[in-house]
Amino acid sequence: MSDWSQIMENQNDQVLVTRKTFLTGGQKAGYLFAGLLGGAGCAILASLCNMDAPYRSDCTKFALIGLGIRIALSVIGYIAVLPLLAMPY
């Protein structure tokens, strides 16, 4: 076996052993906005799509944070509109 093929085998083995165990900033923002815009369905989908991934909990966490922000904004908006609903016409 030549030196070149031995080097290539070692590089391929290293790539197979290395697994991505964290999310990038863009992926975190993507899951956050998916939960914000898509709601509970996207939060569940984020968890199911990453079933075997080591970063599954992070995907689900950021989608649920987005869902929490959506719920908080909805409650704040509803409370802000209540005085307008109480006004007589």
Phi and psi restraints in degrees (range 20) as a CNS / XPLOR table:
assign (resid 1 and name C) (resid 2 and name N)
       (resid 2 and name CA) (resid 2 and name C) 1.0 -79.7 20.0 2
assign (resid 2 and name N) (resid 2 and name CA)
       (resid 2 and name C) (resid 3 and name N) 1.0 164.5 20.0 2
assign (resid 2 and name C) (resid 3 and name N)
       (resid 3 and name CA) (resid 3 and name C) 1.0 -64.0 20.0 2
assign (resid 3 and name N) (resid 3 and name CA)
       (resid 3 and name C) (resid 4 and name N) 1.0 -36.7 20.0 2
assign (resid 3 and name C) (resid 4 and name N)
       (resid 4 and name CA) (resid 4 and name C) 1.0 -63.4 20.0 2
assign (resid 4 and name N) (resid 4 and name CA)
       (resid 4 and name C) (resid 5 and name N) 1.0 -45.2 20.0 2
assign (resid 4 and name C) (resid 5 and name N)
       (resid 5 and name CA) (resid 5 and name C) 1.0 -68.1 20.0 2
assign (resid 5 and name N) (resid 5 and name CA)
       (resid 5 and name C) (resid 6 and name N) 1.0 -33.1 20.0 2
assign (resid 5 and name C) (resid 6 and name N)
       (resid 6 and name CA) (resid 6 and name C) 1.0 -65.5 20.0 2
assign (resid 6 and name N) (resid 6 and name CA)
       (resid 6 and name C) (resid 7 and name N) 1.0 -40.6 20.0 2
assign (resid 6 and name C) (resid 7 and name N)
       (resid 7 and name CA) (resid 7 and name C) 1.0 -64.7 20.0 2
assign (resid 7 and name N) (resid 7 and name CA)
       (resid 7 and name C) (resid 8 and name N) 1.0 -43.3 20.0 2
assign (resid 7 and name C) (resid 8 and name N)
       (resid 8 and name CA) (resid 8 and name C) 1.0 -64.2 20.0 2
assign (resid 8 and name N) (resid 8 and name CA)
       (resid 8 and name C) (resid 9 and name N) 1.0 -39.4 20.0 2
assign (resid 8 and name C) (resid 9 and name N)
       (resid 9 and name CA) (resid 9 and name C) 1.0 -63.4 20.0 2
assign (resid 9 and name N) (resid 9 and name CA)
       (resid 9 and name C) (resid 10 and name N) 1.0 -42.3 20.0 2
assign (resid 9 and name C) (resid 10 and name N)
       (resid 10 and name CA) (resid 10 and name C) 1.0 -63.5 20.0 2
assign (resid 10 and name N) (resid 10 and name CA)
       (resid 10 and name C) (resid 11 and name N) 1.0 -39.5 20.0 2
assign (resid 10 and name C) (resid 11 and name N)
       (resid 11 and name CA) (resid 11 and name C) 1.0 -66.6 20.0 2
assign (resid 11 and name N) (resid 11 and name CA)
       (resid 11 and name C) (resid 12 and name N) 1.0 -41.6 20.0 2
assign (resid 11 and name C) (resid 12 and name N)
       (resid 12 and name CA) (resid 12 and name C) 1.0 -65.4 20.0 2
assign (resid 12 and name N) (resid 12 and name CA)
       (resid 12 and name C) (resid 13 and name N) 1.0 -39.9 20.0 2
assign (resid 12 and name C) (resid 13 and name N)
       (resid 13 and name CA) (resid 13 and name C) 1.0 -63.0 20.0 2
assign (resid 13 and name N) (resid 13 and name CA)
       (resid 13 and name C) (resid 14 and name N) 1.0 -39.3 20.0 2
assign (resid 13 and name C) (resid 14 and name N)
       (resid 14 and name CA) (resid 14 and name C) 1.0 -66.3 20.0 2
assign (resid 14 and name N) (resid 14 and name CA)
       (resid 14 and name C) (resid 15 and name N) 1.0 -38.3 20.0 2
assign (resid 14 and name C) (resid 15 and name N)
       (resid 15 and name CA) (resid 15 and name C) 1.0 -66.8 20.0 2
assign (resid 15 and name N) (resid 15 and name CA)
       (resid 15 and name C) (resid 16 and name N) 1.0 -38.6 20.0 2
assign (resid 15 and name C) (resid 16 and name N)
       (resid 16 and name CA) (resid 16 and name C) 1.0 -68.8 20.0 2
assign (resid 16 and name N) (resid 16 and name CA)
       (resid 16 and name C) (resid 17 and name N) 1.0 -33.2 20.0 2
assign (resid 16 and name C) (resid 17 and name N)
       (resid 17 and name CA) (resid 17 and name C) 1.0 -76.4 20.0 2
assign (resid 17 and name N) (resid 17 and name CA)
       (resid 17 and name C) (resid 18 and name N) 1.0 -36.4 20.0 2
assign (resid 17 and name C) (resid 18 and name N)
       (resid 18 and name CA) (resid 18 and name C) 1.0 -74.1 20.0 2
assign (resid 18 and name N) (resid 18 and name CA)
       (resid 18 and name C) (resid 19 and name N) 1.0 125.6 20.0 2
assign (resid 18 and name C) (resid 19 and name N)
       (resid 19 and name CA) (resid 19 and name C) 1.0 -122.2 20.0 2
assign (resid 19 and name N) (resid 19 and name CA)
       (resid 19 and name C) (resid 20 and name N) 1.0 145.7 20.0 2
assign (resid 19 and name C) (resid 20 and name N)
       (resid 20 and name CA) (resid 20 and name C) 1.0 -76.2 20.0 2
assign (resid 20 and name N) (resid 20 and name CA)
       (resid 20 and name C) (resid 21 and name N) 1.0 119.3 20.0 2
assign (resid 20 and name C) (resid 21 and name N)
       (resid 21 and name CA) (resid 21 and name C) 1.0 -116.3 20.0 2
assign (resid 21 and name N) (resid 21 and name CA)
       (resid 21 and name C) (resid 22 and name N) 1.0 10.3 20.0 2
assign (resid 21 and name C) (resid 22 and name N)
       (resid 22 and name CA) (resid 22 and name C) 1.0 -144.8 20.0 2
assign (resid 22 and name N) (resid 22 and name CA)
       (resid 22 and name C) (resid 23 and name N) 1.0 160.9 20.0 2
assign (resid 22 and name C) (resid 23 and name N)
       (resid 23 and name CA) (resid 23 and name C) 1.0 -96.8 20.0 2
assign (resid 23 and name N) (resid 23 and name CA)
       (resid 23 and name C) (resid 24 and name N) 1.0 146.7 20.0 2
assign (resid 23 and name C) (resid 24 and name N)
       (resid 24 and name CA) (resid 24 and name C) 1.0 -78.5 20.0 2
assign (resid 24 and name N) (resid 24 and name CA)
       (resid 24 and name C) (resid 25 and name N) 1.0 170.1 20.0 2
assign (resid 24 and name C) (resid 25 and name N)
       (resid 25 and name CA) (resid 25 and name C) 1.0 -62.4 20.0 2
assign (resid 25 and name N) (resid 25 and name CA)
       (resid 25 and name C) (resid 26 and name N) 1.0 -37.8 20.0 2
assign (resid 25 and name C) (resid 26 and name N)
       (resid 26 and name CA) (resid 26 and name C) 1.0 -66.5 20.0 2
assign (resid 26 and name N) (resid 26 and name CA)
       (resid 26 and name C) (resid 27 and name N) 1.0 -38.2 20.0 2
assign (resid 26 and name C) (resid 27 and name N)
       (resid 27 and name CA) (resid 27 and name C) 1.0 -68.2 20.0 2
assign (resid 27 and name N) (resid 27 and name CA)
       (resid 27 and name C) (resid 28 and name N) 1.0 -39.0 20.0 2
assign (resid 27 and name C) (resid 28 and name N)
       (resid 28 and name CA) (resid 28 and name C) 1.0 -61.4 20.0 2
assign (resid 28 and name N) (resid 28 and name CA)
       (resid 28 and name C) (resid 29 and name N) 1.0 -44.8 20.0 2
assign (resid 28 and name C) (resid 29 and name N)
       (resid 29 and name CA) (resid 29 and name C) 1.0 -64.8 20.0 2
assign (resid 29 and name N) (resid 29 and name CA)
       (resid 29 and name C) (resid 30 and name N) 1.0 -37.7 20.0 2
assign (resid 29 and name C) (resid 30 and name N)
       (resid 30 and name CA) (resid 30 and name C) 1.0 -62.7 20.0 2
assign (resid 30 and name N) (resid 30 and name CA)
       (resid 30 and name C) (resid 31 and name N) 1.0 -45.3 20.0 2
assign (resid 30 and name C) (resid 31 and name N)
       (resid 31 and name CA) (resid 31 and name C) 1.0 -68.5 20.0 2
assign (resid 31 and name N) (resid 31 and name CA)
       (resid 31 and name C) (resid 32 and name N) 1.0 -34.7 20.0 2
assign (resid 31 and name C) (resid 32 and name N)
       (resid 32 and name CA) (resid 32 and name C) 1.0 -62.7 20.0 2
assign (resid 32 and name N) (resid 32 and name CA)
       (resid 32 and name C) (resid 33 and name N) 1.0 -47.6 20.0 2
assign (resid 32 and name C) (resid 33 and name N)
       (resid 33 and name CA) (resid 33 and name C) 1.0 -71.3 20.0 2
assign (resid 33 and name N) (resid 33 and name CA)
       (resid 33 and name C) (resid 34 and name N) 1.0 -29.0 20.0 2
assign (resid 33 and name C) (resid 34 and name N)
       (resid 34 and name CA) (resid 34 and name C) 1.0 -64.1 20.0 2
assign (resid 34 and name N) (resid 34 and name CA)
       (resid 34 and name C) (resid 35 and name N) 1.0 -43.8 20.0 2
assign (resid 34 and name C) (resid 35 and name N)
       (resid 35 and name CA) (resid 35 and name C) 1.0 -68.2 20.0 2
assign (resid 35 and name N) (resid 35 and name CA)
       (resid 35 and name C) (resid 36 and name N) 1.0 -35.6 20.0 2
assign (resid 35 and name C) (resid 36 and name N)
       (resid 36 and name CA) (resid 36 and name C) 1.0 -67.7 20.0 2
assign (resid 36 and name N) (resid 36 and name CA)
       (resid 36 and name C) (resid 37 and name N) 1.0 -45.0 20.0 2
assign (resid 36 and name C) (resid 37 and name N)
       (resid 37 and name CA) (resid 37 and name C) 1.0 -90.1 20.0 2
assign (resid 37 and name N) (resid 37 and name CA)
       (resid 37 and name C) (resid 38 and name N) 1.0 -32.5 20.0 2
assign (resid 37 and name C) (resid 38 and name N)
       (resid 38 and name CA) (resid 38 and name C) 1.0 -95.0 20.0 2
assign (resid 38 and name N) (resid 38 and name CA)
       (resid 38 and name C) (resid 39 and name N) 1.0 -17.9 20.0 2
assign (resid 38 and name C) (resid 39 and name N)
       (resid 39 and name CA) (resid 39 and name C) 1.0 80.3 20.0 2
assign (resid 39 and name N) (resid 39 and name CA)
       (resid 39 and name C) (resid 40 and name N) 1.0 -153.8 20.0 2
assign (resid 39 and name C) (resid 40 and name N)
       (resid 40 and name CA) (resid 40 and name C) 1.0 -65.4 20.0 2
assign (resid 40 and name N) (resid 40 and name CA)
       (resid 40 and name C) (resid 41 and name N) 1.0 -32.5 20.0 2
assign (resid 40 and name C) (resid 41 and name N)
       (resid 41 and name CA) (resid 41 and name C) 1.0 -61.6 20.0 2
assign (resid 41 and name N) (resid 41 and name CA)
       (resid 41 and name C) (resid 42 and name N) 1.0 -42.0 20.0 2
assign (resid 41 and name C) (resid 42 and name N)
       (resid 42 and name CA) (resid 42 and name C) 1.0 -71.7 20.0 2
assign (resid 42 and name N) (resid 42 and name CA)
       (resid 42 and name C) (resid 43 and name N) 1.0 -31.4 20.0 2
assign (resid 42 and name C) (resid 43 and name N)
       (resid 43 and name CA) (resid 43 and name C) 1.0 -66.2 20.0 2
assign (resid 43 and name N) (resid 43 and name CA)
       (resid 43 and name C) (resid 44 and name N) 1.0 -42.2 20.0 2
assign (resid 43 and name C) (resid 44 and name N)
       (resid 44 and name CA) (resid 44 and name C) 1.0 -66.7 20.0 2
assign (resid 44 and name N) (resid 44 and name CA)
       (resid 44 and name C) (resid 45 and name N) 1.0 -42.1 20.0 2
assign (resid 44 and name C) (resid 45 and name N)
       (resid 45 and name CA) (resid 45 and name C) 1.0 -63.7 20.0 2
assign (resid 45 and name N) (resid 45 and name CA)
       (resid 45 and name C) (resid 46 and name N) 1.0 -37.1 20.0 2
assign (resid 45 and name C) (resid 46 and name N)
       (resid 46 and name CA) (resid 46 and name C) 1.0 -62.8 20.0 2
assign (resid 46 and name N) (resid 46 and name CA)
       (resid 46 and name C) (resid 47 and name N) 1.0 -36.8 20.0 2
assign (resid 46 and name C) (resid 47 and name N)
       (resid 47 and name CA) (resid 47 and name C) 1.0 -72.7 20.0 2
assign (resid 47 and name N) (resid 47 and name CA)
       (resid 47 and name C) (resid 48 and name N) 1.0 -42.4 20.0 2
assign (resid 47 and name C) (resid 48 and name N)
       (resid 48 and name CA) (resid 48 and name C) 1.0 -72.4 20.0 2
assign (resid 48 and name N) (resid 48 and name CA)
       (resid 48 and name C) (resid 49 and name N) 1.0 -34.1 20.0 2
assign (resid 48 and name C) (resid 49 and name N)
       (resid 49 and name CA) (resid 49 and name C) 1.0 -71.6 20.0 2
assign (resid 49 and name N) (resid 49 and name CA)
       (resid 49 and name C) (resid 50 and name N) 1.0 -22.8 20.0 2
assign (resid 49 and name C) (resid 50 and name N)
       (resid 50 and name CA) (resid 50 and name C) 1.0 -111.8 20.0 2
assign (resid 50 and name N) (resid 50 and name CA)
       (resid 50 and name C) (resid 51 and name N) 1.0 41.3 20.0 2
assign (resid 50 and name C) (resid 51 and name N)
       (resid 51 and name CA) (resid 51 and name C) 1.0 -57.6 20.0 2
assign (resid 51 and name N) (resid 51 and name CA)
       (resid 51 and name C) (resid 52 and name N) 1.0 -46.7 20.0 2
assign (resid 51 and name C) (resid 52 and name N)
       (resid 52 and name CA) (resid 52 and name C) 1.0 -97.7 20.0 2
assign (resid 52 and name N) (resid 52 and name CA)
       (resid 52 and name C) (resid 53 and name N) 1.0 1.4 20.0 2
assign (resid 52 and name C) (resid 53 and name N)
       (resid 53 and name CA) (resid 53 and name C) 1.0 -78.8 20.0 2
assign (resid 53 and name N) (resid 53 and name CA)
       (resid 53 and name C) (resid 54 and name N) 1.0 143.1 20.0 2
assign (resid 53 and name C) (resid 54 and name N)
       (resid 54 and name CA) (resid 54 and name C) 1.0 -70.0 20.0 2
assign (resid 54 and name N) (resid 54 and name CA)
       (resid 54 and name C) (resid 55 and name N) 1.0 -14.9 20.0 2
assign (resid 54 and name C) (resid 55 and name N)
       (resid 55 and name CA) (resid 55 and name C) 1.0 -103.2 20.0 2
assign (resid 55 and name N) (resid 55 and name CA)
       (resid 55 and name C) (resid 56 and name N) 1.0 22.6 20.0 2
assign (resid 55 and name C) (resid 56 and name N)
       (resid 56 and name CA) (resid 56 and name C) 1.0 -59.8 20.0 2
assign (resid 56 and name N) (resid 56 and name CA)
       (resid 56 and name C) (resid 57 and name N) 1.0 -43.6 20.0 2
assign (resid 56 and name C) (resid 57 and name N)
       (resid 57 and name CA) (resid 57 and name C) 1.0 -63.8 20.0 2
assign (resid 57 and name N) (resid 57 and name CA)
       (resid 57 and name C) (resid 58 and name N) 1.0 -34.8 20.0 2
assign (resid 57 and name C) (resid 58 and name N)
       (resid 58 and name CA) (resid 58 and name C) 1.0 -67.4 20.0 2
assign (resid 58 and name N) (resid 58 and name CA)
       (resid 58 and name C) (resid 59 and name N) 1.0 -41.7 20.0 2
assign (resid 58 and name C) (resid 59 and name N)
       (resid 59 and name CA) (resid 59 and name C) 1.0 -60.2 20.0 2
assign (resid 59 and name N) (resid 59 and name CA)
       (resid 59 and name C) (resid 60 and name N) 1.0 -47.8 20.0 2
assign (resid 59 and name C) (resid 60 and name N)
       (resid 60 and name CA) (resid 60 and name C) 1.0 -64.9 20.0 2
assign (resid 60 and name N) (resid 60 and name CA)
       (resid 60 and name C) (resid 61 and name N) 1.0 -40.6 20.0 2
assign (resid 60 and name C) (resid 61 and name N)
       (resid 61 and name CA) (resid 61 and name C) 1.0 -61.4 20.0 2
assign (resid 61 and name N) (resid 61 and name CA)
       (resid 61 and name C) (resid 62 and name N) 1.0 -46.9 20.0 2
assign (resid 61 and name C) (resid 62 and name N)
       (resid 62 and name CA) (resid 62 and name C) 1.0 -71.3 20.0 2
assign (resid 62 and name N) (resid 62 and name CA)
       (resid 62 and name C) (resid 63 and name N) 1.0 -32.9 20.0 2
assign (resid 62 and name C) (resid 63 and name N)
       (resid 63 and name CA) (resid 63 and name C) 1.0 -67.1 20.0 2
assign (resid 63 and name N) (resid 63 and name CA)
       (resid 63 and name C) (resid 64 and name N) 1.0 -38.3 20.0 2
assign (resid 63 and name C) (resid 64 and name N)
       (resid 64 and name CA) (resid 64 and name C) 1.0 -71.8 20.0 2
assign (resid 64 and name N) (resid 64 and name CA)
       (resid 64 and name C) (resid 65 and name N) 1.0 -32.5 20.0 2
assign (resid 64 and name C) (resid 65 and name N)
       (resid 65 and name CA) (resid 65 and name C) 1.0 -63.1 20.0 2
assign (resid 65 and name N) (resid 65 and name CA)
       (resid 65 and name C) (resid 66 and name N) 1.0 -43.0 20.0 2
assign (resid 65 and name C) (resid 66 and name N)
       (resid 66 and name CA) (resid 66 and name C) 1.0 -61.8 20.0 2
assign (resid 66 and name N) (resid 66 and name CA)
       (resid 66 and name C) (resid 67 and name N) 1.0 -40.3 20.0 2
assign (resid 66 and name C) (resid 67 and name N)
       (resid 67 and name CA) (resid 67 and name C) 1.0 -64.4 20.0 2
assign (resid 67 and name N) (resid 67 and name CA)
       (resid 67 and name C) (resid 68 and name N) 1.0 -40.3 20.0 2
assign (resid 67 and name C) (resid 68 and name N)
       (resid 68 and name CA) (resid 68 and name C) 1.0 -63.0 20.0 2
assign (resid 68 and name N) (resid 68 and name CA)
       (resid 68 and name C) (resid 69 and name N) 1.0 -39.6 20.0 2
assign (resid 68 and name C) (resid 69 and name N)
       (resid 69 and name CA) (resid 69 and name C) 1.0 -64.3 20.0 2
assign (resid 69 and name N) (resid 69 and name CA)
       (resid 69 and name C) (resid 70 and name N) 1.0 -39.7 20.0 2
assign (resid 69 and name C) (resid 70 and name N)
       (resid 70 and name CA) (resid 70 and name C) 1.0 -62.5 20.0 2
assign (resid 70 and name N) (resid 70 and name CA)
       (resid 70 and name C) (resid 71 and name N) 1.0 -44.2 20.0 2
assign (resid 70 and name C) (resid 71 and name N)
       (resid 71 and name CA) (resid 71 and name C) 1.0 -65.7 20.0 2
assign (resid 71 and name N) (resid 71 and name CA)
       (resid 71 and name C) (resid 72 and name N) 1.0 -43.2 20.0 2
assign (resid 71 and name C) (resid 72 and name N)
       (resid 72 and name CA) (resid 72 and name C) 1.0 -62.2 20.0 2
assign (resid 72 and name N) (resid 72 and name CA)
       (resid 72 and name C) (resid 73 and name N) 1.0 -42.9 20.0 2
assign (resid 72 and name C) (resid 73 and name N)
       (resid 73 and name CA) (resid 73 and name C) 1.0 -65.9 20.0 2
assign (resid 73 and name N) (resid 73 and name CA)
       (resid 73 and name C) (resid 74 and name N) 1.0 -35.4 20.0 2
assign (resid 73 and name C) (resid 74 and name N)
       (resid 74 and name CA) (resid 74 and name C) 1.0 -65.4 20.0 2
assign (resid 74 and name N) (resid 74 and name CA)
       (resid 74 and name C) (resid 75 and name N) 1.0 -43.6 20.0 2
assign (resid 74 and name C) (resid 75 and name N)
       (resid 75 and name CA) (resid 75 and name C) 1.0 -65.4 20.0 2
assign (resid 75 and name N) (resid 75 and name CA)
       (resid 75 and name C) (resid 76 and name N) 1.0 -43.7 20.0 2
assign (resid 75 and name C) (resid 76 and name N)
       (resid 76 and name CA) (resid 76 and name C) 1.0 -63.1 20.0 2
assign (resid 76 and name N) (resid 76 and name CA)
       (resid 76 and name C) (resid 77 and name N) 1.0 -41.9 20.0 2
assign (resid 76 and name C) (resid 77 and name N)
       (resid 77 and name CA) (resid 77 and name C) 1.0 -64.4 20.0 2
assign (resid 77 and name N) (resid 77 and name CA)
       (resid 77 and name C) (resid 78 and name N) 1.0 -40.0 20.0 2
assign (resid 77 and name C) (resid 78 and name N)
       (resid 78 and name CA) (resid 78 and name C) 1.0 -65.8 20.0 2
assign (resid 78 and name N) (resid 78 and name CA)
       (resid 78 and name C) (resid 79 and name N) 1.0 -42.3 20.0 2
assign (resid 78 and name C) (resid 79 and name N)
       (resid 79 and name CA) (resid 79 and name C) 1.0 -64.9 20.0 2
assign (resid 79 and name N) (resid 79 and name CA)
       (resid 79 and name C) (resid 80 and name N) 1.0 -36.0 20.0 2
assign (resid 79 and name C) (resid 80 and name N)
       (resid 80 and name CA) (resid 80 and name C) 1.0 -68.5 20.0 2
assign (resid 80 and name N) (resid 80 and name CA)
       (resid 80 and name C) (resid 81 and name N) 1.0 -28.4 20.0 2
assign (resid 80 and name C) (resid 81 and name N)
       (resid 81 and name CA) (resid 81 and name C) 1.0 -86.4 20.0 2
assign (resid 81 and name N) (resid 81 and name CA)
       (resid 81 and name C) (resid 82 and name N) 1.0 -19.2 20.0 2
assign (resid 81 and name C) (resid 82 and name N)
       (resid 82 and name CA) (resid 82 and name C) 1.0 -54.0 20.0 2
assign (resid 82 and name N) (resid 82 and name CA)
       (resid 82 and name C) (resid 83 and name N) 1.0 -44.6 20.0 2
assign (resid 82 and name C) (resid 83 and name N)
       (resid 83 and name CA) (resid 83 and name C) 1.0 -61.4 20.0 2
assign (resid 83 and name N) (resid 83 and name CA)
       (resid 83 and name C) (resid 84 and name N) 1.0 -32.4 20.0 2
assign (resid 83 and name C) (resid 84 and name N)
       (resid 84 and name CA) (resid 84 and name C) 1.0 -70.3 20.0 2
assign (resid 84 and name N) (resid 84 and name CA)
       (resid 84 and name C) (resid 85 and name N) 1.0 -31.4 20.0 2
assign (resid 84 and name C) (resid 85 and name N)
       (resid 85 and name CA) (resid 85 and name C) 1.0 -74.0 20.0 2
assign (resid 85 and name N) (resid 85 and name CA)
       (resid 85 and name C) (resid 86 and name N) 1.0 -25.4 20.0 2
assign (resid 85 and name C) (resid 86 and name N)
       (resid 86 and name CA) (resid 86 and name C) 1.0 -82.1 20.0 2
assign (resid 86 and name N) (resid 86 and name CA)
       (resid 86 and name C) (resid 87 and name N) 1.0 -13.2 20.0 2
assign (resid 86 and name C) (resid 87 and name N)
       (resid 87 and name CA) (resid 87 and name C) 1.0 -72.8 20.0 2
assign (resid 87 and name N) (resid 87 and name CA)
       (resid 87 and name C) (resid 88 and name N) 1.0 132.1 20.0 2
assign (resid 87 and name C) (resid 88 and name N)
       (resid 88 and name CA) (resid 88 and name C) 1.0 -73.7 20.0 2
assign (resid 88 and name N) (resid 88 and name CA)
       (resid 88 and name C) (resid 89 and name N) 1.0 151.2 20.0 2
